[in-house]
């Protein structure tokens, strides 16, 4: 028996499957209750919930209501749960050895799926193992409108990558709100356990002749919420949050603990049994299937994926080595810009993106970024910069400058792109995210400049391949908040400046959201002119169901032709957008 296999006994006398290992549960609800045995009640149960595991030959067993008893002596599989999965149990003798065979009846044919060996005690023993999965997540969660809303906001990541982003960030309605509810439930259970330490188990007979065990030490009972009661007088325990956002300023340190998929997997609005989650109408299932297709992902993504780091076993300090490359020329041009440059830190995968009108501007952008990094992170000096053999990176002036401040300039072998793999992978990843962002909107393809800058900010929020945290968290040390993210290209209503608005006229005007500079400052495009402006996030209203196009009538409900951008050169030439005359 390997280390991942767990010994289990098939028991016809137990009413519930009792598991000792937490990784076998899909959704574990903490609760403290007792188990009645021949020796009397025993306080062993510390949780309950749906479980799923594999038998030795790969048969999947789903248990809708299993008990979690980590201090138990044995793991028990109930015959009732075997039959609930559509299987049958029958004994069989082979060469003088007795087995318990788990069979199925498919189209009138009996098949033997598993064999449990009879041990010396007369019980039937087998081994079970947890289903290997990186994440255990509710299926209906990924068919909900909330999931697809955040899928669009985060730049159309894949299923697994989106799970990793949500696990390492806050400000979203997934996973987080349930932690505080579970802690409250655990605290209530412990308090009730202390009060009923000397409780007596009494059996009362019902009118129908059945004995009901009214054990006062079954402690985990949540008080029902009266729909007719005044909700303003109810406690926070019964108030269901709209989005379950955890604010960093009010959350304690326990809210920032690593995500546990066995506890946080369920929806905070539904702590009931797993069986109710699986029952749904045919109409809702059909709608979920149709909604599960993302047209922007289909149009913007192609088979080859960005390559991962080849030096995953080499741990470098922050800013020890920076790799850079240029992508372009890109057609159509985004205003005056035809290229973009990427700089990637080899340790944290932190990246910086700058738009370029010509390749000759790369030298000035690169030097400016080196100076900025030296000023912001004086404790982390840059040791080396790895660039390709392009002419703009082989200037003697740049080599002399780097030599004067102690930076080694490395150039890979010509036409060997694998030696600059981090920069090449970052460019491919930016292209993939940028395409999906543009395809989701009604903006022209020439808006890729805005999409590249927004994609660069989104990629910083994604956990890297060699770490479980995002690049932004590795650099800043804080878990990033994504509550300020909105769908790229959606309609945003920004305040009109006081000189331009009237007393009885509209106080806001419509713009097109194209990214953010910080969590409190957004960037938007004027639909009529295509000019870029900034606004305060708290003063803006977003409509993420409407995607305006450039030019034409301001009525966003009418279909309009796409119009090419007419950009002002000073708007995107600089990293920090200067104040406008608005």
Secondary structure, 3 states (H helix, E strand, C coil): CCCCCEEEEEECCCCCCEECCHHHECCCEEEEEEEEECCEEEEEEEEEEEEEEEECCCCEEEEEEEEECCCCCCCEEEHHHHHHCCCEEEEEEECCEEEEEEEEEECCEEEEEEEEEECCCCCEEEEEEECCCCCCCCCHHHHCHHHHHHHHHCCCCCHHHHHHHHHCEECCCCCCHHHHHHHHHHHHHHHHHHHCCCCCCEEEECCCCCEEEECCCCCCCCCCCCCCCCHHHCCCCCCCCCCCCCCCCCCCHHHHCCCCCCCCCCCCCCCCCHHHHHCCCHHHHHHHHHHCCCHHHHHHCCCCCCCCCCCCCCCCCCCCEEEEEEEECCCCCECCECEEEEEEECCCCCEEEEEECCHHHHHHHHHHHHHHHHHHCCCCCCCEEEECCCHHHCCHHHHHHHHHCCCEEEECCCCCHHHHHHHHHHHHHHHHHHHHHHHHCCCCHHHHHHHHHHHHHHHCCCECCCCCCEHHHHHHCCCEECCCCCCCCCEEEEECCCCCCCCCCCCEEEEEEEEEEECCEEEEECCCCCCEEEEEHHHCEEECCCCCCCCCCCCCCCCCCCCCCCCCHHHHCCCCCCCCCC
